[in-house]
Each structure stands twice: as C-alpha cells, then as structure tokens.
Amino acid sequence: MDHEILEEELAAYALGALPSEEAAAVAAHLAGCPECRERVRRYREAAAALAYAAPLRRPSPRLKARLLARARGAERRRERWLGLGIALVIAILTLVLSAPSFSFRSATTPQVFSLQGAEAAPDAEAYLILEDRQGLLVTKGLAVPPEGQVYQVWFMDAAGRRVSGGIFRTQPRPYGVYTVTVPLPLTAYVRIGVTLEPEGGSPSPTGPQVLRGVLR
C-alpha cells in the first residue's frame, strides 16, 4: 500500500471509522509494517486525549446516520466523535502526528483545550494540544491574515496579564497546525486567546481577537 495514500486511512482505522473491507486491508498491511503500527499507536494515544476534550455538537442528519451505522455497539468514548465530526478528527490527528517538532511521550498524556471563534472570526475553531510546555495549535476556518500581519497567541493569568505564546501565519487551506510555547507552567494561566497583530508580533494585544478559550 502507498504510505502517502494510507496516512488518512491509518487515522480512520485508529478511530474504528473504516468500513470492514478497508479495515481488513489496513490490518493486513499493519501485520508487516512496524512503522505504520507505531503510527496507529500514536493516533490512538492522541485520540484518547481529544475524545474527552471535544465539545459535543449536533451533527448533520446524514453524518449522524453514517457514523451511527459504524459505531453501534462501540464504547462510550467513540460516540463523542459524533460531536467533533470524523473528518475534522482525522485531519487533526494527521496534522498533529506529522508535525516534526512535536511528539507524544509514552509516559505523558497530552492535554487538549478547545478554542472558539471570537468576534473577528466567529466561524473559526481550534484545539490546543499540550505536552509539558510544548504544544500545537490546530486551527480550522481561520483566514489567511492580510499582508504585513500575523496571528499571535496569548496566555492570560488570573490578574488579566497577557504573555505571548508565539506567532503564526495561516495558509489558504481549511486546517492548519502551528507550534505554541507556554512561557510558564500551564497552571499560571486561566485563558488563551489569539489576535491579529503586525508582522513580528506585539508586546501586548493590539488587534482584534479571532480565537479564545478557557484553560481552567
């Protein structure tokens, strides 16, 4: 099997979302491919964290019917994927585990936080996936910023002080994944936000907010 074509099937296989024939083909490949077995293991590890962090939403009737047909008799955790949408979950797992600067340690469970679109980007959404003070921000529906501007991540403490967690520029595609650095242990912060800022970033937020989320 072509590994490039197989990548998304591995994510779906890890979620138990493949039809039986396709799942059997992937299982046959896995029997002789240690590299792909390791990727499936990592997908399942990431999925375990995402499954409990994903906010529940009402899926479309067509999507719900298709997924319920596959998920009957599955454990409770798998049913939570109906809220996030299987396509987005697969996209997140594929993006996260293909990022060269981020890897899950077997002894650590990643923390996952959801971010909602703010006034300047109400249809956007994102997930922050953290291991220690290293993380990835996985975005959906965030527009490419205007020339000369970037997005900047902010961590806010209980007193309202904000510190930067990094800057990034989105690309013209539905999903994106970007490196985030937490300046202090995560317990020092209560909220996270993303704003539009001048090229190079700002010492403090100056532009409109596009994403926001609660850390505790």
BALO-907305 format. One line per field, with one value per residue (C-alpha): residue number from 1; residue in one letter; x, y, z. Coordinates in pm, whole numbers, plus 32768, in hexadecimal, padded with zeros to 4 digits. Example, Ala and Ser with C-alpha at 12.3 -4.5 7.8 and 13.67 -1.06 7.14 Angstrom:
2
resi	[1 | 2]
resn	[A | S]
xx	[84CE | 8557]
yy	[7E3E | 7F96]
zz	[830C | 82CA]
END
This chain:
216
resi	[1 | 2 | 3 | 4 | 5 | 6 | 7 | 8 | 9 | 10 | 11 | 12 | 13 | 14 | 15 | 16 | 17 | 18 | 19 | 20 | 21 | 22 | 23 | 24 | 25 | 26 | 27 | 28 | 29 | 30 | 31 | 32 | 33 | 34 | 35 | 36 | 37 | 38 | 39 | 40 | 41 | 42 | 43 | 44 | 45 | 46 | 47 | 48 | 49 | 50 | 51 | 52 | 53 | 54 | 55 | 56 | 57 | 58 | 59 | 60 | 61 | 62 | 63 | 64 | 65 | 66 | 67 | 68 | 69 | 70 | 71 | 72 | 73 | 74 | 75 | 76 | 77 | 78 | 79 | 80 | 81 | 82 | 83 | 84 | 85 | 86 | 87 | 88 | 89 | 90 | 91 | 92 | 93 | 94 | 95 | 96 | 97 | 98 | 99 | 100 | 101 | 102 | 103 | 104 | 105 | 106 | 107 | 108 | 109 | 110 | 111 | 112 | 113 | 114 | 115 | 116 | 117 | 118 | 119 | 120 | 121 | 122 | 123 | 124 | 125 | 126 | 127 | 128 | 129 | 130 | 131 | 132 | 133 | 134 | 135 | 136 | 137 | 138 | 139 | 140 | 141 | 142 | 143 | 144 | 145 | 146 | 147 | 148 | 149 | 150 | 151 | 152 | 153 | 154 | 155 | 156 | 157 | 158 | 159 | 160 | 161 | 162 | 163 | 164 | 165 | 166 | 167 | 168 | 169 | 170 | 171 | 172 | 173 | 174 | 175 | 176 | 177 | 178 | 179 | 180 | 181 | 182 | 183 | 184 | 185 | 186 | 187 | 188 | 189 | 190 | 191 | 192 | 193 | 194 | 195 | 196 | 197 | 198 | 199 | 200 | 201 | 202 | 203 | 204 | 205 | 206 | 207 | 208 | 209 | 210 | 211 | 212 | 213 | 214 | 215 | 216]
resn	[M | D | H | E | I | L | E | E | E | L | A | A | Y | A | L | G | A | L | P | S | E | E | A | A | A | V | A | A | H | L | A | G | C | P | E | C | R | E | R | V | R | R | Y | R | E | A | A | A | A | L | A | Y | A | A | P | L | R | R | P | S | P | R | L | K | A | R | L | L | A | R | A | R | G | A | E | R | R | R | E | R | W | L | G | L | G | I | A | L | V | I | A | I | L | T | L | V | L | S | A | P | S | F | S | F | R | S | A | T | T | P | Q | V | F | S | L | Q | G | A | E | A | A | P | D | A | E | A | Y | L | I | L | E | D | R | Q | G | L | L | V | T | K | G | L | A | V | P | P | E | G | Q | V | Y | Q | V | W | F | M | D | A | A | G | R | R | V | S | G | G | I | F | R | T | Q | P | R | P | Y | G | V | Y | T | V | T | V | P | L | P | L | T | A | Y | V | R | I | G | V | T | L | E | P | E | G | G | S | P | S | P | T | G | P | Q | V | L | R | G | V | L | R]
xx	[8000 | 8074 | 80D5 | 8073 | 7F17 | 7F02 | 7F40 | 7DD6 | 7D5F | 7E42 | 7D9C | 7C41 | 7CAD | 7D25 | 7BCD | 7B15 | 7A78 | 7AD2 | 79DE | 7A2E | 7AD5 | 7BB8 | 7C08 | 7C6B | 7D55 | 7DF9 | 7E18 | 7EC6 | 7FBA | 7FFB | 8059 | 8192 | 81DC | 826B | 8276 | 80FE | 80B3 | 816D | 80A6 | 7F5E | 7FD3 | 801D | 7ED0 | 7E18 | 7EDF | 7E88 | 7D1F | 7CFD | 7D4C | 7C78 | 7B4B | 7B10 | 7B66 | 7A80 | 7945 | 7808 | 774C | 7625 | 76A0 | 75E6 | 74DC | 75A2 | 76E8 | 763B | 7592 | 76D5 | 77A3 | 769B | 7690 | 7805 | 7804 | 76E8 | 7761 | 789E | 7918 | 789D | 79DE | 79B8 | 785B | 78F3 | 7988 | 782A | 7848 | 7990 | 7959 | 7A2A | 7AC7 | 7B49 | 7BC9 | 7C8A | 7D14 | 7D86 | 7E2D | 7ED9 | 7F58 | 7FC7 | 8084 | 812F | 81BA | 8335 | 835B | 8261 | 8251 | 8189 | 8250 | 81C9 | 81CA | 810C | 7F9F | 7F78 | 7E89 | 7D8C | 7CCB | 7BC5 | 7BBC | 7A8C | 7A7C | 7A70 | 79CE | 7AC9 | 7AAC | 7966 | 7976 | 7ADA | 7B33 | 7C6F | 7D06 | 7E3A | 7EF4 | 7FFC | 8105 | 81C2 | 81FE | 8214 | 80DC | 802B | 7F07 | 7E2D | 7D45 | 7C18 | 7B7E | 7C7A | 7CB0 | 7E05 | 7E65 | 7E94 | 7FEF | 80CC | 8002 | 8017 | 7F4F | 7FD9 | 7F89 | 7F56 | 7F48 | 7E90 | 7EB4 | 7DAB | 7E15 | 7DDA | 7F4B | 7F93 | 80D2 | 811E | 8121 | 819C | 8133 | 80C4 | 8036 | 7F24 | 7F2A | 7E08 | 7D7F | 7C6D | 7D53 | 7EA1 | 7F90 | 807E | 817C | 8126 | 8209 | 817B | 825E | 8218 | 8175 | 8011 | 7F82 | 7FF0 | 7EE7 | 7D6D | 7D21 | 7DB4 | 7D6D | 7DE4 | 7DEB | 7E4C | 7F8F | 809A | 81AF | 829E | 819A | 814F | 81BA | 8048 | 7F05 | 7EA9 | 7DCF | 7C7E | 7C53 | 7C11 | 7C1C | 7BEB | 7BDD | 7BE0 | 7D02 | 7C70]
yy	[8000 | 8164 | 8200 | 835F | 82E9 | 820A | 8325 | 8395 | 822D | 81EC | 8306 | 8284 | 8121 | 8198 | 8231 | 80F9 | 81C4 | 80F0 | 8005 | 7E97 | 7E51 | 7F80 | 7F35 | 7DD1 | 7E56 | 7F46 | 7E32 | 7D54 | 7E6B | 7EAC | 7D41 | 7D76 | 7EE7 | 7F4D | 80BB | 80C8 | 8007 | 8115 | 8225 | 817A | 8166 | 82DC | 832D | 826D | 831E | 8472 | 8409 | 83A3 | 8508 | 85AA | 84CE | 855D | 86C4 | 86E6 | 87AF | 86FA | 8787 | 8717 | 8676 | 868D | 857B | 84DF | 84D7 | 8459 | 833C | 82D1 | 82DB | 8233 | 8115 | 80E1 | 812B | 804A | 7F7D | 8050 | 80CC | 8219 | 82D0 | 8295 | 8330 | 8481 | 8495 | 84DF | 8638 | 869B | 85FB | 84D8 | 859F | 86AC | 85AA | 84F5 | 863E | 86A0 | 8552 | 8552 | 86B5 | 8688 | 8546 | 85BB | 86F4 | 86BF | 879B | 86E5 | 8586 | 84DC | 842E | 82DC | 833E | 8483 | 84C1 | 85F9 | 8707 | 8786 | 88CE | 8950 | 8AB4 | 8B5B | 8C69 | 8DCC | 8F05 | 8F2C | 8DBE | 8D28 | 8BF1 | 8B91 | 8A8A | 89EC | 88EF | 8928 | 87E2 | 87FF | 871B | 87C7 | 892A | 88C9 | 88C6 | 88D4 | 89B2 | 8902 | 89F8 | 89D9 | 8AF0 | 8BFE | 8CE9 | 8D47 | 8E90 | 8FCC | 901D | 90A2 | 8FFC | 8EB7 | 8DFE | 8E06 | 8D17 | 8DA5 | 8CFC | 8DC2 | 8D9B | 8DD9 | 8F47 | 8F83 | 8F94 | 8F0A | 8E6C | 8DF7 | 8C88 | 8CC2 | 8D47 | 8C97 | 8CD0 | 8BF0 | 8B5E | 8B57 | 8A06 | 899F | 8916 | 8983 | 891D | 8A0B | 89F3 | 8A99 | 8AD3 | 8AFD | 8BF9 | 8B75 | 8A37 | 8A26 | 8A4E | 8BBC | 8C08 | 8C04 | 8C61 | 8C58 | 8D40 | 8D87 | 8EE5 | 8F82 | 9046 | 90F9 | 9028 | 8FAF | 8FBC | 90B4 | 90D8 | 90D3 | 909E | 91BC | 911B | 906D | 8F1D | 8DF2 | 8CCB | 8CA3 | 8B88 | 8B2E | 8A71 | 8A42]
zz	[8000 | 7FB3 | 8102 | 8093 | 8030 | 8165 | 825F | 8281 | 8285 | 83AF | 8470 | 8417 | 8471 | 85C6 | 8602 | 858E | 8475 | 8345 | 8296 | 82DD | 818C | 81A3 | 830F | 82AF | 81A0 | 8295 | 839C | 829C | 824F | 83C0 | 83F7 | 8329 | 8367 | 84BB | 844F | 8411 | 854F | 860F | 8560 | 85BA | 8723 | 8723 | 867E | 878C | 889B | 880B | 87D4 | 8941 | 89A6 | 8899 | 88D9 | 8A32 | 89D5 | 88A7 | 88F3 | 8897 | 876A | 869F | 8559 | 8411 | 83E4 | 82C4 | 8388 | 84C1 | 8406 | 835E | 849C | 8572 | 847A | 84B8 | 862A | 86A7 | 87C9 | 87F1 | 8940 | 89CA | 8975 | 8801 | 8800 | 885D | 86FE | 867F | 871B | 8676 | 8524 | 84A7 | 8389 | 8475 | 856D | 845C | 83DD | 853C | 857E | 842A | 8458 | 85BF | 8590 | 8450 | 84F9 | 8516 | 864B | 8727 | 87AD | 88BF | 89CE | 8A30 | 8BA3 | 8B70 | 8B1B | 8A43 | 8ABA | 89BD | 89CF | 88DE | 8859 | 87BE | 86B8 | 8743 | 86B4 | 8596 | 8528 | 85AE | 84D0 | 852F | 8631 | 86B6 | 87A4 | 8878 | 88B7 | 89C7 | 8A55 | 8B6D | 8AE9 | 897A | 88A6 | 875C | 86FD | 85FC | 854D | 846B | 839E | 83F8 | 82D1 | 8247 | 82F5 | 8226 | 81A2 | 82BA | 83CE | 8493 | 859A | 86FC | 8818 | 8975 | 8AC9 | 8BD7 | 8D4E | 8E5A | 8E79 | 8D07 | 8CA7 | 8B4B | 8ACA | 8969 | 890D | 87A9 | 8655 | 8518 | 83BC | 8336 | 81D8 | 80DF | 8152 | 8246 | 8355 | 83E2 | 84F7 | 85A7 | 86C0 | 880B | 8938 | 8A96 | 8B47 | 8CA9 | 8D2F | 8CAF | 8E0E | 8E00 | 8CF8 | 8CEA | 8B81 | 8A23 | 8900 | 879F | 8708 | 85BD | 85E6 | 8513 | 8473 | 857F | 8693 | 87A8 | 8916 | 8975 | 88B0 | 87C4 | 86BB | 86A8 | 8752 | 866F | 8763 | 88D9 | 89D2 | 8B42 | 8BDF | 8D3D]
END
